């Protein structure tokens, strides 16, 4: 008799983004003539730059000819792409060997799959608020108790609250944990950790033989040169950190799907020797994964060319101008706004003590604007909303003007 993984029953009802879609659908059914302005889900909107399209097309054309056709590649990623990634990190002042990169179909999948390296008995610390996959995948893997409705959190997790008082980046845990999830620039708050803040976590992890799972998917949005773009800028991080990254927001690959994970040779856990976790992840990938699309990898290689980087960064600058427009527009009507300077997300305090879903509904009903309720990212987000800067410029202007014209703040 087959039995199920009962940990799935622990998952809180309604994944965040489907619930947003459900409420939007009900609104449109009641108001069929309304036009919704979407500042919610962080999906890219602008066309891929010419250099990247050329790389993708060249690979597709190559697949049409026997002489240049390729089938399976290395499960850990094509060698030219891993070499290009190594050069990219060298431009950040960091040495990562090509064989320490594992190319995948995106950071989201890796954030969940990486847990297969670790015992389900590990105590997990989660930066709060956090991208839902960190939480839900650990719940499904059996590392938590039940969801506490009153507190809005899972029993068994160690939550590390990011608040206005600590600029939305927490201190290390005050007790022993085994796995630590960090995201910088943070989704949803837009906060970016400093070198000193990351050093504190690296020092903690080395002391307790913990492992940091560090999501740097938005690192290319950092414009402040004093802020780290990779945790491997921090001394000692190679012994205790795994870094996840992605071309999704870097180069508009949300639909193309391509990312990478860095597992250093020196990485170790409490009961492992240096090199063992790297070997385990290699074994996991070659056993359970056939490699990212060779077409997508050709696109990734084009992104990392001199021309591709310049064109991708121009698109990033476009989104960051959107963020400026949103921030200034919301501030004009008295809302308190964080982020949006080194990340494509703005973290907005709800007015009048409203809870995040209450403010979501108010923006939907009064302004026809879709945002993302902060409580969907964890208990620390319940009096905030996330606003995304991804969108066409005219759509961004229209959404901001609708809020300025129609929102009754009090």
N, C-alpha and C positions, 0 to 999 in steps of 0.2 A: 504493500500500500504506500503510495506516494504521500509525503507530508510536506508542508510548506515551511518556508523560512518565516517564523512568526514575528521576527523583528520588524517586518514590514507593517505589522499591525500597530506598532508603536508610533509610526509616522503621523504627525499632526495632520488633521484633515485639510485637504486642499493645498496643493503646491502653489506658491505665491503667484506666479505668472498666469496659470490657468484661472485662478480666482479673479485676477484683474480682467482677463478676457470675458469671464462670465458676467461680471458686473457691467462691463462695457456693452455686451450684447443685450442684456436686459434693458439698459438705458436706451439703446437704439430701437429696440422693439417698441418702447413706450414713446419715443420721440423720433419717428422715422425720417423727419426732415432735418435733424440736427447733424452737424459736421463735427466729428471729434478731432481734437488736436492731441497728438500723442507725444508725450514727453516721458514715457514710462520705460518699456523694455529697451535695453541698450543694444539695439541692432544697428549696424552701420547702414548708411543710405547712399553714399556717394560712389560713383563708378570707380572701378579699379584703374590705377594709372597706366599709361601706355606701355611703360617698360615691363610691367608685370603681365599685361595682356600679351605682349610679344613673347615672353617666356612661356606662358601657358600654351599659346598657339603653336609655338615651335615644337613643344613636346607632343601636342596632339597630332601635328603633321608627321612627326617622327614615328608615331604609332601606326600611321597609315602605310608605312613602307617596311618590307621585310628586313631591309638592311639596317634600319634604325629602330625597329620594334624592341621594346623591353617588356618583360613580364614581371615576375616577383623580383623585388630588390631585397636588400638587407632589411630585416625586420626593425632594426634599430635606426634606420634612416640611410639614405644614399650618402656615400662618402663625400661627394662634393658639397652637399648641403651642410653636413656636420663640420667640414673644414671651414666653410663660409661662416657658420655660427661661431666657430672658435675665433675667427678673425674679427667678427663683430664684437665679441666680448673683449678681445684685446684692445679694441678702440675705446672701451670703457675703462681700460687699465687693469683688466682682470685676465688671468691665464686659466683657460678651461681647455683640456685636451679634447680633440674631436671624438674620442671614444667615450667621453663622459656625457655626451649628448645622446638622448634617445628621442627620435622624432616620432610624433604621434598625430592623431587626427584632432587634437585640441587639448587645451589645458583642463577643461572641465572633466573630460574622461579620465585624464591622468590624476586629477585631484581625488577621484574616487578609487581608481585602480591601484594607486600607490599603497593603499592600506593593506593590500595583500602581503606586503612585506612584513607586517607587524601583527603581533598577537592580539586577539580580540580582548585580552585582559588589560591592554594598555589604557592608562588614564589619559584622556584627551582634553587639551585646553583649546578653546576656540576664541579668537578675537571677536568681540561682540560690539557692533553688528558685523555680520559676516555673510558672504555669498552662500546661499542655501545648500549647495552641493557638499560643502565641508561637513555640515551638520547631518543632513539626511543620509549621506552615504555611510557615516559612522553609526548612525542609528540602525540602518539596515544591516550593518556588519556585526551588530550585537554589543557595541561598546557603551550603551546607555541603559538607563531605566526608562520609565514611562514619561510621557510628556505631562508636565504640570500646567494645567490650564490657567490656574490662578497666577502663577509666576511667569507664564509664557516661555518656559524653558524645559529642557530635558534633565531628569535626574541622572547624575553620574558624570555629566560634563562639568568642566571647570570653565566658567565664562570669564573673559577678560574684558570688562566694559571699557569702551571708548566713549568718553564724555567730553562736554565742552571744557571741563576743568583740565583734562589732560590732552586737549587738542585732538581728541578722537584716536589717540594711539595709546594703548594700555601699558602698564608696567608688567614685568614678568610675574608669573604666579608666586604666591607666598607659601606654596606647599609643593611637594614633589609631583610632577606630572611626567608623562612619557612622550607624548606627541603634542606639538604646538602648531596650530594653523595661523599663519599671518598672511596678510595681503597688503601690499604697498606698491603703488597708490591703491588705497582701499576702495573696494566696491562693497558698500555704497557711499561712504562718507566723503570720498575724494581726498582724505588725509594721506600724507606721505611721511614715513618714518625718517628720522634723522640718523646719521651715523651713530650717534651716541645711544639712541633708543634701540637700534638693532644690536649694537655691541652689548647692551645689557641682556638681551635675549640670548645672544651667542654665549656670553659668559655663563648664564644660567644653564643653558643646554649642555655645555661642556662639563659643568659641575655635576649635573644630575644624570648625565648620559642620556639626555632627551634628544629627540630629533625634531627639527623645525621643518615644516612643509610650507614653503614660502612662495606665494603666488605673485609674480611680477608681470602679469599680463598687460598692465597699463604703463609700464616703465617708460615707453617712448613718449608719453605725454608729459613727463617731468621736464620743465623748462628751467627750473632753478638749478644751476650747476653745483650748488653746495649739497644737494640731496642725492643719496645713493640710488642708482638704477638697478642694482643687483645686490643681493645679500653677500655675494662673494667679494664685495669691496671691504667687508668686515673681517679683520684678522680672526682666525680660528673657525670661520664659518664652514670651511671645507670638511671639518671633522664632525659637524653636527647638523648640516642643512641640506635639504633637497629643494631645488628651485624649479617652479613650473612657469612656462611662458607660452606665448601664442602669437600667431600672425593675425588673429581675428580682428582685434582693434588696432593693432600695429599697422596693418596693411589692408583692412577691409575683407579679411578672409572668413567672415562669419559663416558664409555658405560654402566656401571652398574647403575649409576645415584643414588646418595644419598648426601644430604646436610642437613644443619640445619640453623635455624634462632633463635636468642636470643632476646626475648622481655621482658625486666625486668619489674617487678611489679611496680617499682617506675616511669617508663617512663610516661611523660605527654607532652601534646601539649598546645598551647596557650589557647584553650577553653575546655580542658579536665582535669579531676582529675587524680592523680596517680592510676594506675590499670586499667583504662578504655581502653587504647590502648591494653594492654595485653588481656583483655576480648574480645575486638573486633577481635583481630587476632585469638584467640581461636575460636570464633564464625565463622569467615571466613573459617578457616581450616576445622572445623567439618561440615560445610555446603557445601563447594565447593570442598573438597578434601577427598579421601578415604584412604589417608595414603600412604607412600612409600612402595614399594615391601617388603614383609616380608623376602624374600631371600636376597635382598640388605641390609636390616637392620641387618641380621645375619652377613653379610660380614663386615658391619661397626663396629659391636661389636667385631669381630675378629681383625680389625685394631687397636682398642683401647686396646687390650690385650698387655701385656709386650712383647711377641714375635712378635705380629703384628706391634707394633710401631717400634721395632728395624728393622724389615725387610722392612717396608715402608720407614724408614729414610735412609736405605742403597740404595734404588732406587732413593730417592731424591738426595743423594750424587752423584750417577751416572749422573743424569741430570746436577747437578751443575759442575761436571767435564767437561761435554759437554760445558757448558757456559764458563768455563775457556779457553777451546780450541778455541772456537769461538772468544772470546774477544782478546786473544793474537794474533790469526791469522789476525784479521781485523786491529789491532793496528800495526802489522808488515808492512802493506802496507799504513800506514799513516792515517787511518780512526779514527775519534774520537768516542769512545765507552763509554756508561754509563750503569749502572746496571750490572746484571749478577753475583753479589756477594752475594746478599741476596734474589734473585728472579731468576726464570728461563728465564727471558726475558732480552735482551740487546737492548738498545736504541741508534741507530747509526745516527750521523749527516750526512746528505747527502753532498757529496763533491761538491765544486764549485758552491754552491748556488742552486743546482738542487732542484726542488720540489719533494715531496716524490713519486708520481706516475712516474715521469721521471726517478728517480733512480731505482724504481722497474723495469721499462721496460729495463733499461740498464743492470741490473743484470740478468734479464731473457734472454735478447738477447745475451749478451757477455759471461755470465757464466752459463747459464741454471739453475739459482738458484731462488727459490721462497722465497720472504720475505713478510712482511706486510707493506704497506705504512702508514706512521704516520698520514696523513691527514684523514684516515678513523676513527681515534679516536678523532678528533676534530681539530679546527683551529690551536692550539698550536703545532700540530704534523707535519705540512706541510713540514718541512725541516729535517725530521727524518724518519727512518724505524725501525720497530720492528723485531728483530731476535729471534727466539724461540730455546731454548736449548733442546726441546723434540725431541728425535730421537735416532736411533741406533748409536753406536759409529763410526762404519765404514762409515755410511752415513754422520755424522757430519764432519769427516775428509775429505771425498770426496768433500763436499760442500765448506768447507773452502779452500781446495787446488784449487778448480776450480776458486774461487774468486781471490785468490792470483796469480794464473797463467794467468787469462784471463781478469780481470777487468782493463779497462783503466780509471784511476781515473780522469785525467784532461779532 
